[in-house]
Structures are given as structure tokens and as C-alpha cells.
Amino acid sequence: MDLVIRGALVVDGTGGPSYRADVGLRGGRIAAIEPGGRIPGGGRLTLDAGGLALAPGFVDMHAHSDLALLRDPDHSAKAAQGVTLEVLGQDGLSYAPVDERTLGEVRAAIAGWNGDGSDLDLDWRSVGEYLDRLDRAFAGRGLDGEGIAVNAAYLVPQGTVRALAVGWSDRPAGPAERARMRALVAQGLAEGAVGMSSGLTYTPGMYADGAELTELCEVVARYGGYYCPHHRSYGRGALAAYEEMVALARRAGCALHLAHATMNFAENAGRAGELLALLDRALAEGVDITLDSYPYTPGCTTLAALLPSWAHEGGPAALLARLRDPAAAERIRYALEVTGSDGCHGVPVDWASVEVSGVVDAGLARYVGHRLTGWAQARELLLADRLGPTVLQHVGHEENVRTIMRHRVHTGGSDGILQGAKPHPRAYGTFPHYLGRYVRELGVLSLEECVAHLAGRPAARLRLPDRGLVREGYRADLVLFDPATVAAGSDFPTPRRLPTGIPHVLIDGRFVIRDGRRTQVMAGRSVRREPAG
């Protein structure tokens, strides 16, 4: 054996009872499990687990590390949480497939999520080229490996596909444009993407109607992938928006994974049970549904995303022009504050709930950590930072968060935006917060249930035949944590503080976190879709 872990409390990811065992690793895989016994002969290395739990590495089903993984070889934000796989390409906007025009537009549109990318050579154009770049991200850098900090899977971003084929116009796609979008999605899936995402409160993806989305989901279904929508509203009309996605999945015969599934704003307080009843009915009819959520009440997005969709038509440059025009800016204000913008989920914005969490221009750092005073200040900041600001929206409900996380198809997703001086603490704390707060302190989930939510179930959704469980022959992507002390270090005042109680994390049997410290091991690689069938 390369490594023998002695006396671990094995929480295997199935949801079944935990048990004490020795676990032996060889060649990057779990080679032997001896419940209640000792693996004979030992190993090249031995680790005494003591009181530690041994679980499959956690899967972040909703990550925004698309550029962070290329920028930061350390990436302790996720590695230190026990995350061994992130799913990128979320919310319908990412960096492949693109051409030169689209890449520049996307960089501007989601600079608040990932920075503007000016510090990186974005030398890919296709999904396959992006995944290849992840595999050689740090070649020649003198680190232990040339890949990335943790593994990464990718969703074809439907909004980026629409920008490439149609542009940023609010109009139906023509027959040739729809054919091109279908071909782009098929190409991305053939090159290894695990499915397709949408951001249906973000332009230009939100300009797609149900028929257009159904056609694309039929392509996803043919390749055995899944559809992951940020649907059209988490506020006014949220249940109808969920119903639309379920009906779409049913028509297309496509697996559905609901992104950061929650019920926000005052009108949805206490209504999570209605959402789950809707999903249970669909599950009983045979619709393949899973969902993810993060264990916090505030949301996080870009400030520009709150604006009405018509203001974004034509792309980021057109939006900036409208913000400079007093008459157009007044129309935007009215939509935000009076009628309720579709970008703000149909709910009139309460500026007191909107806190600036990050800016691209360091000269504007004085805004970070403060609630906006009104539209005049928001407009000024959008123009000064060229659409770069990210914000926290304090609009969630704890009762809804707890109700949704109990559901049998629930998985964990951080929705972690790593940019900004004061990011949402979910980026650095989602997984230990589940284990410390919602398992140990509140008992909302048992330890075994929680690990199934964070590892086994996500791997099953991704159709990964050898990940997500502690089982002989599976990849040795593992996390050792102390159930009695594991906790998120991050909170709203100190959002980048690392967790406690997670001393060891392994990818392919190699320590990426050892004794609580990040090693130089770069064992992460792109994880590509397994062929259907």
C-alpha cells in the first residue's frame, strides 16, 4: 500500500451507518477496506486517524472557480473545505465556447464573479480546449504536478452559447441560429462537458423561450448530461419558475438539477414545503431531478444583474451607455424600485438589503461592506467600476434553507464567488458549515446523511462511476475531518478565514491538505463526461 489509514470512522457516502476500519490506498485508488480489523503488511506511509471521520471528497455542485483554478495554485478556499471536485460553467455564463467578440463580452459581463481575466492568457476557444488548459494549468511552475488544485467538471453555458450564435439581442433565435446553438452544445458535450447550465435572470440567456431551451435540453439528454438552470425567479413567481423547469425537463426527457434551489424575499417566507411538494410529484412521475443549495440566507450576485433585462440588450457596452443616459437611467430606476425588475426576480429592490461585497477597481474599495443608499449611488458605482461590483442580497429565510436541505435529492453547492474584498462566506465555508452547524449543532441532518448529500449523491448526478463513495476500487479522493470540531472559519466579518477540524484532504491518494496545511500537490484534473449507455 502507498498509504494505510488506521482506525478511521468511515462515513462512506451512501447514507448507511458509519463504521471503524483501516483503509489502504494504492495507485491513486482505494485498494482495501478492513472493517474492525487491520490491513496486513502496512503501507509505505501510515496515518493514524484517531477520532477522525474518513469520507469521500466533497463535490461542489455549483462553483464559480472558472478562472480562480487557473489563477491560484493554492486554492485553499475549496481544498481546505474537503472539496475535491467543483462543477464550473454555472448560471449560463462562462468562457467556452467563445470567439474573440464573445470572450470580451463575457469577460466584462461576469468580471464581478471571476475578475476580468486580464491577468490570464485566455488562449482557448472551445470547451475541450478549456478543459485541456485546466489539465496543464501550472505546467513548468515547479509545483508537484501541472494540473489544478482540485478536480473540475464543466457545464456548457447556455447564455454564452446564445451570445455566440445570436448576440445580446432580446429576440427569438432564427432557425439557423437555433441549429448553431444545438451544434455548439453538442460539441461541448462531446468534448467532455457534463451538461448545460442557464442563467434565466441573466442576459443573454434569459432571452431564450421555452421552446428554444427544450431543443437544447434534447441535445443534452442525447449525450446523457443534465440541465442545470438558475431559473427565471427566486422571488415573485418562484414556484411558477420552478414548474417551468420541471415541465421543460419532462418534455425534453432530460435530467434536471436545480441550481441554488431556494425561496427568497418576503413573499416566499415559509414556502419551501410547496416547492418540495412540486418536486415530489414530478419525481413520482419519473422525472429525474436533483438540486443544490448553500447553508446561508443571503444571496450573492453582481449589482448589474439586478437591472431589468431590456437594459442589458446589446451587451455590456450598451448597458453602460444606458446608465449614462439620464432618461434611460430613470427607466431603470423605476423598474427596480417600483414595478420590480426581472433581474431582481420581479420584486422591487430594497436597497437596505443590498451590500457591496466586491469591486474590480481597488480605488472604489470604500464601498465594500456597506449597504447601498439608493439608485443614485448604485448607478454611480456601476459606471465607475464598469459593471464590476458584486453584492450580497439579504433576502433569504432560515426555515426555507433547513427544509430544502433535508430533501432526498438535495446536494451541496457553494455558489462561491471568490472575487472581492468581502465575498460571501459560503465560498470558504459551505461544506464545514453543513457539518458543524447543521449536523453537530442543530441535528438537521445526521452525519451519514450529510456526507451522502455532499459526496455520494453529487457523484451519482455527474455519472461518475468511481467517485463519491469510500469503496474498494474507487478513486482515493478523500477527506478526514473531526466530527466534534469541524466548523466554517468564514463568516460575514471575516469571509476568507479557513475552516477548522479538516486536517487532511487527498486527491488520487495524494495529500493536497496535510496536517491542515496546503501542500504543493496539484493533483486536480478536468473530469469529463462519461459516455451515455
C-alpha positions as CSV (number, residue, x, y, z in Angstrom):
1,M,0.0,0.0,0.0
2,D,1.1,3.6,-0.6
3,L,-0.8,4.7,2.4
4,V,-2.8,3.0,5.2
5,I,-5.2,5.0,7.2
6,R,-5.7,3.3,10.6
7,G,-8.8,3.3,12.7
8,A,-10.9,5.8,10.7
9,L,-14.6,6.3,11.2
10,V,-15.7,5.5,7.7
11,V,-18.7,7.6,6.5
12,D,-18.9,6.1,3.1
13,G,-21.2,8.4,1.2
14,T,-24.1,6.0,0.8
15,G,-26.0,7.4,3.8
16,G,-25.6,4.0,5.5
17,P,-24.2,3.6,9.0
18,S,-20.6,4.6,9.7
19,Y,-18.1,2.1,10.9
20,R,-14.4,1.8,12.1
21,A,-12.0,0.5,9.5
22,D,-8.5,0.5,8.2
23,V,-8.4,1.8,4.6
24,G,-5.5,1.2,2.3
25,L,-4.6,3.2,-0.8
26,R,-2.6,2.2,-3.8
27,G,-2.0,3.8,-7.2
28,G,-4.5,6.6,-6.5
29,R,-7.4,4.3,-5.6
30,I,-8.9,2.6,-2.5
31,A,-7.3,-0.8,-2.6
32,A,-8.5,-2.3,0.7
33,I,-11.1,-1.6,3.5
34,E,-10.9,-3.7,6.6
35,P,-13.8,-3.0,8.9
36,G,-12.8,-3.5,12.6
37,G,-9.5,-5.0,11.5
38,R,-6.0,-4.2,10.4
39,I,-4.7,-4.3,6.9
40,P,-1.7,-6.7,7.0
41,G,1.7,-5.5,6.0
42,G,1.0,-1.8,6.5
43,G,2.0,0.7,3.8
44,R,4.8,3.0,2.7
45,L,3.1,5.6,4.8
46,T,0.7,5.1,7.7
47,L,-1.8,7.7,9.1
48,D,-3.4,7.1,12.5
49,A,-6.9,8.5,12.0
50,G,-7.7,8.5,15.7
51,G,-11.1,10.2,16.2
52,L,-11.3,11.4,12.6
53,A,-14.0,10.6,10.1
54,L,-13.0,9.4,6.7
55,A,-15.4,10.4,3.9
56,P,-15.4,10.7,0.1
57,G,-14.1,14.1,-1.0
58,F,-16.9,16.7,-1.3
59,V,-18.3,17.8,-4.6
60,D,-19.2,21.4,-5.0
61,M,-22.2,21.2,-7.4
62,H,-22.2,25.0,-8.0
63,A,-18.8,26.7,-8.2
64,H,-17.6,29.9,-9.8
65,S,-13.9,29.0,-9.9
66,D,-13.6,29.1,-13.7
67,L,-10.6,31.4,-13.6
68,A,-9.6,31.0,-10.0
69,L,-8.4,27.5,-10.7
70,L,-6.1,28.9,-13.4
71,R,-5.0,31.9,-11.3
72,D,-4.3,30.4,-7.9
73,P,-2.4,27.1,-7.4
74,D,-3.2,27.1,-3.7
75,H,-7.0,27.4,-4.0
76,S,-7.4,26.7,-0.3
77,A,-10.8,28.3,-0.4
78,K,-12.1,25.0,-1.7
79,A,-9.3,22.5,-0.9
80,A,-9.3,23.3,2.8
81,Q,-13.1,22.5,2.9
82,G,-12.5,19.0,1.8
83,V,-13.8,19.8,-1.7
84,T,-12.1,17.5,-4.3
85,L,-14.3,18.3,-7.3
86,E,-16.0,21.5,-8.4
87,V,-18.6,21.9,-11.2
88,L,-17.9,25.0,-13.3
89,G,-19.7,26.8,-16.1
90,Q,-22.6,27.8,-14.0
91,D,-25.5,30.2,-14.4
92,G,-25.3,30.1,-18.2
93,L,-22.2,32.3,-18.4
94,S,-18.6,31.2,-18.7
95,Y,-15.6,31.3,-21.0
96,A,-16.2,28.4,-23.5
97,P,-17.3,28.1,-26.2
98,V,-16.4,31.6,-27.4
99,D,-14.9,33.6,-30.3
100,E,-12.9,36.8,-29.9
101,R,-16.0,39.0,-29.7
102,T,-18.0,36.8,-27.3
103,L,-15.0,36.3,-25.0
104,G,-14.6,40.0,-24.5
105,E,-18.3,40.4,-23.8
106,V,-18.4,37.6,-21.3
107,R,-15.3,38.8,-19.5
108,A,-17.0,42.2,-19.0
109,A,-20.4,40.7,-18.1
110,I,-19.0,38.5,-15.3
111,A,-16.0,40.4,-14.1
112,G,-17.7,40.5,-10.7
113,W,-17.7,36.7,-10.5
114,N,-14.2,36.0,-11.7
115,G,-12.3,39.2,-12.3
116,D,-11.9,40.5,-15.9
117,G,-9.3,37.9,-16.8
118,S,-6.7,40.4,-17.8
119,D,-4.2,38.7,-15.6
120,L,-4.5,35.4,-17.6
121,D,-3.9,34.2,-21.1
122,L,-7.3,33.1,-22.1
123,D,-6.0,31.1,-25.1
124,W,-8.8,28.6,-25.6
125,R,-12.0,28.9,-27.6
126,S,-13.8,25.5,-27.3
127,V,-14.9,23.6,-24.3
128,G,-12.3,20.9,-25.0
129,E,-9.5,23.5,-25.1
130,Y,-10.6,25.0,-21.8
131,L,-10.6,21.5,-20.2
132,D,-7.2,20.8,-21.7
133,R,-6.0,24.1,-20.2
134,L,-7.1,23.1,-16.7
135,D,-5.1,19.9,-17.1
136,R,-1.9,21.8,-17.8
137,A,-2.6,25.0,-15.8
138,F,0.6,25.1,-13.8
139,A,3.0,23.2,-16.1
140,G,6.6,24.3,-15.6
141,R,5.8,26.2,-12.4
142,G,7.9,24.0,-10.1
143,L,4.9,22.5,-8.3
144,D,4.2,18.9,-7.7
145,G,2.1,18.3,-10.8
146,E,1.0,20.5,-13.6
147,G,-2.8,20.4,-13.1
148,I,-5.1,22.3,-10.8
149,A,-5.7,22.3,-7.0
150,V,-8.9,20.2,-7.2
151,N,-10.8,18.4,-9.9
152,A,-13.2,20.3,-12.1
153,A,-16.2,19.3,-14.3
154,Y,-17.8,21.8,-16.7
155,L,-21.3,22.7,-17.9
156,V,-21.9,24.2,-21.3
157,P,-23.2,27.7,-20.5
158,Q,-26.3,28.4,-22.5
159,G,-26.1,32.2,-22.2
160,T,-22.6,32.1,-23.7
161,V,-23.8,29.8,-26.5
162,R,-26.6,32.3,-27.2
163,A,-24.2,35.2,-27.2
164,L,-22.0,33.4,-29.7
165,A,-24.9,32.3,-32.0
166,V,-27.4,35.2,-31.7
167,G,-25.7,38.0,-29.8
168,W,-27.1,40.0,-26.9
169,S,-30.4,40.9,-28.6
170,D,-33.8,40.3,-26.9
171,R,-35.4,38.4,-29.8
172,P,-36.3,34.8,-30.8
173,A,-33.4,32.9,-32.4
174,G,-33.9,32.1,-36.1
175,P,-33.7,28.6,-37.5
176,A,-30.1,28.8,-38.5
177,E,-29.2,30.3,-35.1
178,R,-31.0,27.5,-33.2
179,A,-29.2,24.9,-35.3
180,R,-25.9,26.5,-34.5
181,M,-26.7,26.6,-30.7
182,R,-27.7,22.9,-30.9
183,A,-24.4,22.1,-32.6
184,L,-22.4,24.2,-30.1
185,V,-24.0,22.4,-27.1
186,A,-23.4,19.0,-28.8
187,Q,-19.8,19.8,-29.4
188,G,-19.2,20.9,-25.8
189,L,-20.8,17.7,-24.5
190,A,-18.8,15.6,-27.0
191,E,-15.6,17.3,-25.7
192,G,-16.4,16.3,-22.1
193,A,-18.9,18.7,-20.5
194,V,-21.3,17.0,-18.1
195,G,-24.4,19.0,-19.0
196,M,-25.7,22.5,-19.7
197,S,-26.4,25.5,-17.4
198,S,-28.7,28.5,-17.8
199,G,-28.9,31.8,-16.0
200,L,-32.5,32.8,-16.7
201,T,-32.3,36.1,-14.8
202,Y,-29.1,36.9,-16.7
203,T,-28.7,38.2,-20.2
204,P,-28.5,37.0,-22.9
205,G,-29.6,33.5,-21.7
206,M,-32.9,34.8,-20.3
207,Y,-33.9,35.9,-23.8
208,A,-34.5,32.2,-24.7
209,D,-38.0,31.0,-24.6
210,G,-39.2,27.6,-23.5
211,A,-39.1,26.0,-27.0
212,E,-35.5,27.1,-27.6
213,L,-34.4,25.7,-24.2
214,T,-36.3,22.5,-24.8
215,E,-34.4,21.9,-28.1
216,L,-31.1,22.4,-26.3
217,C,-32.1,20.1,-23.5
218,E,-33.0,17.4,-26.0
219,V,-29.3,17.6,-27.1
220,V,-28.2,17.4,-23.5
221,A,-30.4,14.3,-23.0
222,R,-28.9,12.5,-26.0
223,Y,-25.5,12.8,-24.5
224,G,-26.5,11.6,-21.1
225,G,-25.9,15.0,-19.4
226,Y,-28.1,17.1,-17.2
227,Y,-29.7,20.6,-17.3
228,C,-28.8,23.0,-14.5
229,P,-30.9,26.1,-14.6
230,H,-30.8,29.2,-12.5
231,H,-34.4,29.7,-13.3
232,R,-36.4,32.8,-14.0
233,S,-37.3,33.9,-10.5
234,Y,-36.4,33.1,-6.9
235,G,-38.8,35.8,-5.7
236,R,-42.2,36.8,-7.2
237,G,-43.5,33.8,-9.2
238,A,-40.8,31.5,-7.9
239,L,-43.0,28.4,-7.8
240,A,-44.1,29.0,-11.4
241,A,-40.5,29.4,-12.4
242,Y,-39.7,26.0,-10.8
243,E,-42.7,24.5,-12.5
244,E,-41.5,25.8,-15.9
245,M,-38.1,24.0,-15.4
246,V,-39.8,20.7,-14.4
247,A,-42.1,20.8,-17.4
248,L,-39.2,21.6,-19.7
249,A,-37.3,18.6,-18.3
250,R,-40.3,16.4,-18.8
251,R,-40.8,17.5,-22.4
252,A,-37.1,17.1,-23.3
253,G,-36.6,13.8,-21.4
254,C,-33.6,15.5,-19.8
255,A,-32.2,15.1,-16.2
256,L,-32.8,18.3,-14.2
257,H,-30.6,19.8,-11.5
258,L,-31.9,22.9,-9.9
259,A,-29.2,25.4,-9.1
260,H,-29.0,27.0,-5.6
261,A,-32.6,26.0,-5.0
262,T,-34.3,28.3,-2.5
263,M,-37.3,30.5,-2.0
264,N,-36.3,34.1,-1.3
265,F,-37.8,37.5,-0.5
266,A,-40.7,38.2,1.8
267,E,-43.4,36.7,-0.4
268,N,-41.7,33.2,-0.1
269,A,-41.1,33.0,3.7
270,G,-42.0,29.6,4.9
271,R,-43.0,28.3,1.4
272,A,-40.2,25.7,0.9
273,G,-42.6,22.9,1.5
274,E,-44.6,24.0,-1.5
275,L,-41.5,23.7,-3.7
276,L,-40.7,20.2,-2.3
277,A,-44.3,19.1,-2.9
278,L,-44.0,20.2,-6.5
279,L,-40.7,18.2,-6.9
280,D,-42.1,15.2,-5.2
281,R,-45.0,15.0,-7.6
282,A,-42.6,15.2,-10.5
283,L,-40.2,12.6,-9.0
284,A,-43.2,10.2,-8.5
285,E,-43.9,10.6,-12.3
286,G,-40.4,9.6,-13.1
287,V,-38.8,13.0,-13.8
288,D,-35.1,12.8,-12.9
289,I,-34.5,15.8,-10.5
290,T,-31.8,16.8,-8.1
291,L,-31.0,20.2,-6.6
292,D,-28.3,22.0,-4.7
293,S,-28.2,24.7,-2.0
294,Y,-25.9,26.5,0.3
295,P,-26.5,26.8,4.1
296,Y,-26.8,30.5,4.3
297,T,-29.7,33.0,3.9
298,P,-28.1,35.9,1.9
299,G,-27.5,35.5,-1.8
300,C,-24.7,36.9,-3.9
301,T,-24.5,38.2,-7.5
302,T,-23.4,41.2,-9.5
303,L,-25.0,44.5,-9.0
304,A,-25.7,44.8,-12.7
305,A,-27.7,41.5,-12.6
306,L,-30.4,43.3,-10.6
307,L,-31.2,45.6,-13.5
308,P,-34.1,44.9,-16.0
309,S,-33.2,42.6,-18.9
310,W,-34.1,45.3,-21.5
311,A,-31.3,47.5,-20.1
312,H,-28.7,44.8,-21.0
313,E,-29.8,44.3,-24.6
314,G,-26.8,44.7,-26.9
315,G,-24.3,43.6,-24.2
316,P,-22.2,45.3,-21.5
317,A,-21.2,48.4,-23.6
318,A,-24.9,49.1,-24.4
319,L,-25.8,48.8,-20.7
320,L,-23.1,51.3,-19.8
321,A,-24.4,53.7,-22.4
322,R,-27.9,53.4,-21.0
323,L,-26.6,54.1,-17.5
324,R,-25.0,57.3,-18.7
325,D,-28.3,58.4,-20.4
326,P,-30.5,60.2,-17.7
327,A,-33.7,59.2,-19.4
328,A,-32.7,55.5,-19.7
329,A,-31.3,55.5,-16.1
330,E,-34.7,56.8,-14.8
331,R,-36.5,54.0,-16.6
332,I,-34.1,51.5,-14.9
333,R,-34.7,53.1,-11.5
334,Y,-38.5,52.8,-12.0
335,A,-38.2,49.2,-12.9
336,L,-36.0,48.5,-9.9
337,E,-37.8,50.4,-7.3
338,V,-41.5,50.5,-8.4
339,T,-42.5,47.6,-10.7
340,G,-39.9,45.1,-9.8
341,S,-37.1,44.2,-12.3
342,D,-36.9,40.8,-13.8
343,G,-33.3,40.9,-12.9
344,C,-34.3,41.2,-9.2
345,H,-36.8,38.4,-9.5
346,G,-39.8,40.6,-10.0
347,V,-39.5,42.2,-6.5
348,P,-39.0,45.9,-6.0
349,V,-35.4,46.3,-4.7
350,D,-34.9,47.1,-1.0
351,W,-31.6,49.0,-1.2
352,A,-31.0,48.4,2.5
353,S,-30.8,44.6,1.8
354,V,-28.0,45.1,-0.9
355,E,-24.5,45.1,0.5
356,V,-21.4,45.7,-1.7
357,S,-19.1,42.7,-1.4
358,G,-16.5,43.4,-4.0
359,V,-15.3,45.8,-6.7
360,V,-12.9,45.4,-9.6
361,D,-11.3,48.8,-9.2
362,A,-9.4,48.9,-5.9
363,G,-9.9,52.7,-5.8
364,L,-13.6,52.0,-5.1
365,A,-12.9,49.8,-2.1
366,R,-14.6,52.3,0.2
367,Y,-18.0,50.9,-0.9
368,V,-17.2,47.4,0.2
369,G,-19.1,46.2,3.3
370,H,-21.7,49.0,3.1
371,R,-25.3,48.8,2.1
372,L,-26.3,50.9,-0.8
373,T,-28.3,54.1,-0.1
374,G,-30.3,54.1,-3.3
375,W,-30.3,54.1,-7.1
376,A,-28.2,57.2,-7.4
377,Q,-25.3,55.5,-5.5
378,A,-25.8,52.2,-7.3
379,R,-25.7,53.9,-10.7
380,E,-22.6,55.8,-9.8
381,L,-20.9,52.6,-8.7
382,L,-21.9,50.6,-11.8
383,L,-20.4,53.3,-14.0
384,A,-17.3,53.9,-12.0
385,D,-16.5,50.1,-11.8
386,R,-17.7,49.3,-15.3
387,L,-20.3,46.8,-14.1
388,G,-17.8,45.1,-11.9
389,P,-19.4,45.3,-8.4
390,T,-20.6,42.2,-6.6
391,V,-23.3,42.4,-3.9
392,L,-24.8,40.3,-1.1
393,Q,-28.6,40.4,-1.0
394,H,-30.0,39.7,2.4
395,V,-33.3,38.2,1.3
396,G,-33.3,34.6,2.4
397,H,-35.2,32.6,5.1
398,E,-33.6,30.2,7.6
399,E,-36.7,28.0,7.7
400,N,-36.6,27.5,3.9
401,V,-32.9,26.7,4.0
402,R,-33.3,23.9,6.6
403,T,-36.4,22.5,4.9
404,I,-34.8,22.2,1.5
405,M,-31.5,20.7,2.7
406,R,-33.4,17.8,4.3
407,H,-34.8,16.6,0.9
408,R,-33.7,13.3,-0.5
409,V,-32.5,14.8,-3.8
410,H,-30.6,17.6,-2.2
411,T,-26.8,18.2,-2.8
412,G,-24.4,20.8,-1.6
413,G,-23.3,23.7,-3.8
414,S,-21.4,26.8,-2.5
415,D,-22.2,29.2,-5.4
416,G,-19.0,30.6,-4.1
417,I,-17.8,33.9,-5.7
418,L,-14.1,34.3,-4.8
419,Q,-13.7,37.8,-6.1
420,G,-14.0,40.9,-3.9
421,A,-12.6,42.2,-0.6
422,K,-15.6,40.9,1.3
423,P,-17.0,37.8,-0.5
424,H,-19.9,35.7,0.7
425,P,-18.6,33.3,3.4
426,R,-20.2,30.4,1.6
427,A,-17.2,30.5,-0.8
428,Y,-14.8,29.4,2.0
429,G,-17.3,27.7,4.4
430,T,-20.2,25.9,2.8
431,F,-19.1,22.3,3.5
432,P,-17.8,22.6,7.0
433,H,-20.8,24.8,7.8
434,Y,-23.1,21.9,6.8
435,L,-21.1,19.5,9.0
436,G,-20.6,21.8,12.0
437,R,-23.7,23.9,12.2
438,Y,-26.4,21.7,10.6
439,V,-25.2,18.2,11.7
440,R,-23.4,18.7,15.0
441,E,-25.1,21.8,16.5
442,L,-28.7,21.6,15.0
443,G,-29.1,18.0,14.1
444,V,-31.0,18.9,10.9
445,L,-29.1,16.1,9.1
446,S,-27.2,13.1,10.5
447,L,-23.5,12.8,9.7
448,E,-24.1,9.9,7.3
449,E,-27.0,11.7,5.5
450,C,-24.9,14.9,5.2
451,V,-21.9,13.1,3.6
452,A,-24.3,11.5,1.2
453,H,-25.6,14.9,0.2
454,L,-22.1,16.3,-0.2
455,A,-20.4,13.4,-2.0
456,G,-22.3,10.3,-3.0
457,R,-25.4,11.9,-4.5
458,P,-23.4,14.6,-6.4
459,A,-21.2,11.9,-7.9
460,A,-24.2,9.9,-9.0
461,R,-25.7,13.0,-10.7
462,L,-22.4,13.5,-12.5
463,R,-22.5,9.9,-13.6
464,L,-19.0,9.3,-12.1
465,P,-18.6,5.5,-11.7
466,D,-15.6,5.6,-9.4
467,R,-16.1,8.7,-7.2
468,G,-18.3,9.8,-4.3
469,L,-18.0,6.7,-2.1
470,V,-15.4,5.1,0.1
471,R,-15.4,1.7,-1.7
472,E,-12.7,-0.6,-2.9
473,G,-11.6,0.3,-6.5
474,Y,-12.8,3.9,-6.2
475,R,-10.6,6.8,-6.7
476,A,-8.9,7.9,-3.4
477,D,-10.4,11.4,-3.3
478,L,-10.9,11.6,0.4
479,V,-11.3,14.0,3.3
480,L,-10.5,13.3,7.0
481,F,-12.3,15.6,9.5
482,D,-13.1,15.7,13.2
483,P,-16.9,15.5,13.7
484,A,-16.6,17.1,17.1
485,T,-14.8,20.2,15.9
486,V,-15.3,20.7,12.2
487,A,-16.6,24.2,11.5
488,A,-16.5,27.0,9.0
489,G,-13.9,29.6,9.8
490,S,-15.5,32.1,7.4
491,D,-18.3,34.4,8.5
492,F,-19.6,37.7,7.2
493,P,-17.0,39.9,9.0
494,T,-14.1,37.5,8.1
495,P,-15.2,35.7,4.9
496,R,-11.8,34.4,3.9
497,R,-10.9,32.6,7.1
498,L,-10.3,28.9,6.5
499,P,-12.2,26.1,8.3
500,T,-11.2,24.1,11.4
501,G,-11.3,20.4,12.0
502,I,-10.3,19.2,8.5
503,P,-6.7,18.2,8.8
504,H,-6.3,16.0,5.7
505,V,-7.6,16.0,2.1
506,L,-6.4,13.7,-0.6
507,I,-6.9,13.6,-4.4
508,D,-5.9,10.4,-6.2
509,G,-4.4,9.3,-2.9
510,R,-2.1,12.3,-2.7
511,F,-2.3,14.9,0.1
512,V,-3.4,18.3,-1.1
513,I,-4.1,19.3,2.6
514,R,-1.9,17.6,5.2
515,D,-2.0,18.4,8.9
516,G,-4.2,21.4,8.0
517,R,-1.7,22.9,5.5
518,R,-1.9,23.1,1.7
519,T,0.8,21.1,0.1
520,Q,2.3,21.8,-3.4
521,V,0.5,18.8,-4.9
522,M,-1.5,19.7,-8.0
523,A,-3.5,16.5,-8.4
524,G,-6.7,18.1,-9.8
525,R,-7.7,17.5,-13.4
526,S,-10.7,18.0,-15.6
527,V,-13.3,15.4,-15.1
528,R,-15.1,14.7,-18.3
529,R,-18.5,13.3,-19.1
530,E,-18.7,9.5,-19.2
531,P,-20.3,8.3,-22.4
532,A,-24.1,7.5,-22.1
533,G,-25.2,4.0,-22.1
